[in-house]
Amino acid sequence: VPPYGRTEAELNWSDVQPFLQSRGYMLRPRYHPGWVGSWVGTKKKPETCED
């Protein structure tokens, strides 16, 4: 899956992100359930995008 998909550890964080958000913590968008890379559907190169 990597380099441009999420690792198993990142998927684990995305599982707990809603709980953390309910407690006032916000993870980066990459860790939100349903995340799609910002380069998807564009001509951007994944390695030039922050996420």
N, C-alpha and C positions, 0 to 999 in steps of 0.2 A: 504494500500500500504506500508507504513513504517512498520517495521524498515529498510528494505533493498531497497524498492522502493523510489521514490521521493515524498515529501509532495506537497500539493497544492502550497505552497509558493515557493518551489524549481522549480516547473513547471512554475510558473509566471516569475521567474528569467530567466529560460531557454528561455522564449519567447522574452525577451529583450536583451539577450546575444549578438546576432548578431549586434544590434544597438550599444551596449556598445563597442564591439570590433572595430566597424568602427570608433569609437571616441578615440581609443587607450587604452581602458580598457579591461582586460581579467579576466573573472571569472574562478573559478576552473572547471575542466572538468565535474564534476557532474552537473553543470548548463548549459552545452552546449546542444543544441538540438540533439536528437538522442543518448544521453549518455546511455551506457550500463556498469554496474558495472564491475570492473576489475576482479572479482571473477567468472563471468559468463563463463562457459566452462572450468573451472579449478577445481581443488580439494581444492582450498583455501576456508577458511571460511569467509563469508562476514564481520563478526565482526573483523577480523584481517586486513582488507584492509582499506586504508586511505579514499577511496571514498565510 
